[in-house]
Amino acid sequence: MESNYQCLIIGAGMTGLTAARVLQSHGLNVAVFDKGRGVGGRLATRWSDNEAGERTYYDHGAQFFTVRDTSFQTQVDDWLARGLVKEWARGFADASGQPQHDGHPRYCAVNGMNSLARDLAKSLPVTTNAQVASVSPFENGWRVTLASGVNHTAASLLLTPPVEQSLALLDAGATKLAEETRASLERISYAPCFAVLVELEAPSRLPEPGALQLRSEPIAWIGDNHRKGISPDAFTVTLHAGPEFTREHWDAPHEVIAQKLLHAASDWLRAPVKRWQVHRWRYSQPVVTHPEACLFTDEPAPLVFAGDAFGAPRVVGAFLSGRSAAQVLLNR
Ligand SMILES: Cc1cc2nc3c(=O)[nH]c(=O)nc-3n(C[C@H](O)[C@H](O)[C@H](O)COP(=O)(O)OP(=O)(O)OC[C@H]3O[C@@H](n4cnc5c(N)ncnc54)[C@H](O)[C@@H]3O)c2cc1C
């Protein structure tokens, strides 16, 4: 089976979903493919049942988001009005344990950050469990080959995975970019991050509002999912390691990673640990970004690179990059 579209979008994270919505609202025939089991990418929420049959929830990618942009504010106002999002805080405690409020709202999703991606994906033609293996030029447009062997074609292509992964898809399709374009993309880099998902036997002792933004090593962040409200039946906490610790321990066994981070966090948790799991984010957040909100090239065929490494980082940056990518494609 081979289908033909006006635009194919790789990645159903904040960037790809935002772009797909804009393009679809302008009548374009689009399709979105993601290798994940569900949509969302780094807007990630994991759940499982513990021994007592209670459901445990963890936000293990993005923890909260800020707005600072009118178009994103419109989207967030809609989520607020429908009860999908709430203001969590106006700043978090640092290592002193004292709240550091700066007046800017930090929002979180009431049912876990992934629910926002699921909301955006409603009524979009998204296929999950669809790993793209290669992309190559085809009749002035593109051919996208899935790992399953299925091909799709389109007039234009939007790549939203972390840039190294997007370049690997082009390489796999023996697709050459102009040297300058390739060099701009290769300058982009990301920090890795371990997330340790911890279930406690009792409430954590994290300061109000249930999170600590240390921005240091070995721990950068501790967030209490129970106090955030997404895990009402179990005391679950997410630890994020700093980039140095993560790089240094990238190949270490999960047991070693978890024990070191749990030890470093013990003064803040002060509750017995029931169970833990480790998630490795190879590309957690961009360190070196591209100055524009997306990168368009016509060579060898209409292609846009977008994501949180283009323009501004984080959830808001991904939203703006998705909109910008869609606008570039609509203007053609
Ligand atoms: C640990 C961590 C903490 C964070 N904390 C915050 C925070 O507190 N606040 C904040 O604003 N931001 C935070 N972020 C960043 C935020 O999550 C990202 O900026 C944003 O979600 C990026 O969205 P995106 O769509 O650009 O990329 P992604 O969400 O990564 O989407 C890319 C998608 O491409 C898919 N993909 C990749 N390769 C292929 C392939 N070959 N075939 C098919 N699909 C493919 C992936 O499965 C993925 O779904 C955090 C991120 C991490 C990891």
The ligand as an SDF file (V2000), in Angstrom:
LIG
                    3D

 53 58  0  0  0  0  0  0  0  0999 V2000
   13.6890   15.0040   30.9060 C   0  0  0  0  0  0  0  0  0  0  0  0
   13.0610   16.1590   30.1980 C   0  0  0  0  0  0  0  0  0  0  0  0
   12.5800   17.2490   30.9390 C   0  0  0  0  0  0  0  0  0  0  0  0
   11.9890   18.3260   30.2900 C   0  0  0  0  0  0  0  0  0  0  0  0
   11.4580   19.3320   31.0340 N   0  0  0  0  0  0  0  0  0  0  0  0
   10.7870   20.3260   30.4170 C   0  0  0  0  0  0  0  0  0  0  0  0
   10.0620   21.2730   31.1800 C   0  0  0  0  0  0  0  0  0  0  0  0
    9.9360   21.1610   32.4040 O   0  0  0  0  0  0  0  0  0  0  0  0
    9.4590   22.3040   30.5130 N   0  0  0  0  0  0  0  0  0  0  0  0
    9.4960   22.4100   29.1440 C   0  0  0  0  0  0  0  0  0  0  0  0
    8.9070   23.3410   28.5940 O   0  0  0  0  0  0  0  0  0  0  0  0
   10.1390   21.4840   28.4060 N   0  0  0  0  0  0  0  0  0  0  0  0
   10.7810   20.4500   29.0050 C   0  0  0  0  0  0  0  0  0  0  0  0
   11.3920   19.4850   28.2640 N   0  0  0  0  0  0  0  0  0  0  0  0
   11.4960   19.6680   26.8130 C   0  0  0  0  0  0  0  0  0  0  0  0
   10.1940   19.3650   26.0700 C   0  0  0  0  0  0  0  0  0  0  0  0
    9.7270   18.1050   26.4520 O   0  0  0  0  0  0  0  0  0  0  0  0
   10.5120   19.4080   24.5810 C   0  0  0  0  0  0  0  0  0  0  0  0
   11.0530   20.6680   24.2660 O   0  0  0  0  0  0  0  0  0  0  0  0
    9.3050   19.1890   23.6720 C   0  0  0  0  0  0  0  0  0  0  0  0
    8.4350   18.2070   24.1650 O   0  0  0  0  0  0  0  0  0  0  0  0
    9.8620   18.8150   22.2900 C   0  0  0  0  0  0  0  0  0  0  0  0
    8.8080   18.4950   21.3850 O   0  0  0  0  0  0  0  0  0  0  0  0
    9.1810   18.0700   19.8920 P   0  0  0  0  0  0  0  0  0  0  0  0
    7.9120   17.7440   19.2140 O   0  0  0  0  0  0  0  0  0  0  0  0
   10.0530   19.1140   19.2760 O   0  0  0  0  0  0  0  0  0  0  0  0
   10.0980   16.7790   20.0210 O   0  0  0  0  0  0  0  0  0  0  0  0
    9.6960   15.2960   20.5540 P   0  0  0  0  0  0  0  0  0  0  0  0
    8.7020   15.3860   21.6350 O   0  0  0  0  0  0  0  0  0  0  0  0
   10.9820   14.6110   20.8270 O   0  0  0  0  0  0  0  0  0  0  0  0
    8.9960   14.6510   19.2670 O   0  0  0  0  0  0  0  0  0  0  0  0
    9.7160   14.0410   18.2340 C   0  0  0  0  0  0  0  0  0  0  0  0
    8.9820   12.7630   17.8700 C   0  0  0  0  0  0  0  0  0  0  0  0
    9.6550   12.1640   16.7480 O   0  0  0  0  0  0  0  0  0  0  0  0
    9.4790   10.7670   16.8710 C   0  0  0  0  0  0  0  0  0  0  0  0
   10.4880   10.1150   16.0470 N   0  0  0  0  0  0  0  0  0  0  0  0
   11.8430   10.1940   16.1510 C   0  0  0  0  0  0  0  0  0  0  0  0
   12.4250    9.4260   15.2030 N   0  0  0  0  0  0  0  0  0  0  0  0
   11.4180    8.8470   14.4920 C   0  0  0  0  0  0  0  0  0  0  0  0
   11.3800    7.9270   13.4010 C   0  0  0  0  0  0  0  0  0  0  0  0
   12.4980    7.4530   12.8440 N   0  0  0  0  0  0  0  0  0  0  0  0
   10.1670    7.5390   12.9340 N   0  0  0  0  0  0  0  0  0  0  0  0
    9.0160    8.0000   13.4840 C   0  0  0  0  0  0  0  0  0  0  0  0
    9.0020    8.8660   14.5330 N   0  0  0  0  0  0  0  0  0  0  0  0
   10.1890    9.2790   15.0230 C   0  0  0  0  0  0  0  0  0  0  0  0
    9.6590   10.5020   18.3610 C   0  0  0  0  0  0  0  0  0  0  0  0
    9.0640    9.2640   18.7290 O   0  0  0  0  0  0  0  0  0  0  0  0
    8.9690   11.7180   18.9740 C   0  0  0  0  0  0  0  0  0  0  0  0
    7.6290   11.4230   19.3480 O   0  0  0  0  0  0  0  0  0  0  0  0
   11.9240   18.3530   28.8780 C   0  0  0  0  0  0  0  0  0  0  0  0
   12.3660   17.2620   28.1470 C   0  0  0  0  0  0  0  0  0  0  0  0
   12.9140   16.1600   28.8050 C   0  0  0  0  0  0  0  0  0  0  0  0
   13.3100   14.9470   28.0130 C   0  0  0  0  0  0  0  0  0  0  0  0
  1  2  1  0
  2  3  1  0
  2 52  2  0
  3  4  2  0
  4  5  1  0
  4 50  1  0
  5  6  2  0
  6  7  1  0
  6 13  1  0
  7  8  2  0
  7  9  1  0
  9 10  1  0
 10 11  2  0
 10 12  1  0
 12 13  2  0
 13 14  1  0
 14 15  1  0
 14 50  1  0
 15 16  1  0
 16 17  1  0
 16 18  1  0
 18 19  1  0
 18 20  1  0
 20 21  1  0
 20 22  1  0
 22 23  1  0
 23 24  1  0
 24 25  2  0
 24 26  1  0
 24 27  1  0
 27 28  1  0
 28 29  2  0
 28 30  1  0
 28 31  1  0
 31 32  1  0
 32 33  1  0
 33 34  1  0
 33 48  1  0
 34 35  1  0
 35 36  1  0
 35 46  1  0
 36 37  1  0
 36 45  1  0
 37 38  2  0
 38 39  1  0
 39 40  1  0
 39 45  2  0
 40 41  1  0
 40 42  2  0
 42 43  1  0
 43 44  2  0
 44 45  1  0
 46 47  1  0
 46 48  1  0
 48 49  1  0
 50 51  2  0
 51 52  1  0
 52 53  1  0
M  END
$$$$
